[in-house]
Amino acid sequence: MTTLHIEHPITDYDVWRAAFDGFEQLRAAAGVRAQRVWRPIDDDRYVVIQLDFQHPERAAGFLDVLRTRVWANRDQSPALLGEPRTVILASADRIDAAPTTSANAAE
């Protein structure tokens, strides 16, 4: 699982949320499997978004769409302030070791 983590200041949450919700089909077509929107408890003009993808290539592709089609156009991204901070994350908890076999367990 891969997560596209986005955070940025906004001018108005309701305006921002309406625009975000308007891109639901675009997110689904891009392969978003789950999403979370967070707001700091002490800053109502900031949002953190986490979008989960099956593969990092899908996350990178969607980030490119956001940068070139959404964030580059003020009409597409009302209430956005400044340049969003982004990072594509992969779980650090994956276990890549080979499973223990019964022969190894006896040693």
N, C-alpha and C positions, 0 to 999 in steps of 0.2 A: 504494500500500500504506500502511496505517495501523497503528500499533502502540499498544496500550494497555500502558503501563509501570506496574507496581505494585510497591511495596516496603513491607515492614513487618517488625517484630520478631515472633518467635514464641517459645513456651515449649518446644516439642518438635518437631523436624523430622519424625519418623516419624508422629506424630499429625497434624501439619499436612498431610503428603504424602498420607496416607490420605484425608483430607477433600478435598483438591485433586483427587485421582484420582477420587473419587466424583462429581465434577461434570463428568466428561469429556463425557457426552451433552449437558449443558446448554451447554458451550462449543461443541460441534459445531453444535447447533441455533441458536446465536447467530451463527454464521458465522466462528468462529475457524479460520483457515487453517493456522496454525503456532503453536507455543508453545515458550518456553524458560524454564527455571527455573534461577536462578543463586543461589549462596551465596558470600558473602565468604570468602576463605581464612582470615581471622582472626576470624570470628564465626559460629559454628554455630547461632546463634539469630536469624538474619536471612535473609530471602529476597527475591529480586528476580524478578518474573515479567514476561515480555513475551509478549503475545498479539497476533498479526497478523490484521488484517481487510482485506477488499478496500476498504471504504468507511468514512469517519470516523463516519457515522451509526450503523453497526453497532457500532463500538467504544463510542460514547457510550451506546447502548442497553444494551449488556452491562454497562458500568460502573454504570448505574442499577440493573440487576438485582443486581449484587454489593452495592451500598450498601443496597438496600431488602430484599432477600430472603436474602442470605448473611451479610454482615458484621453486620447488625442483629440476628441471631439467634445467640447463643452456641452452641447445639446444631449449627448449620450451619457454624460457623467455630471449631472447637476449636483451641487452641494459638495463636490470634491474639492479639497484644498491641497495644493502642492502636488508633489510626486509621491505616489504610493511606495512604501517599502515592501519588498517582496523577497521571499526565499522559498525554494522548493525543498521539502524535507522528506527524508526516508527514515523509517524506524531504525533506531540504533539497537533495538532489543532482539533483532532477528538472530536466531541460532543457526549458524552455518556449519557446525560440526557434524560429522557423521554420527548416526545413532549408534548406541552401544549394542553390540551383538552379544549373544549368550556366551560365545567363546571369550570375548573381551571381559565380560562380567566375572568370569571364573578366575581371571588372572589376579 
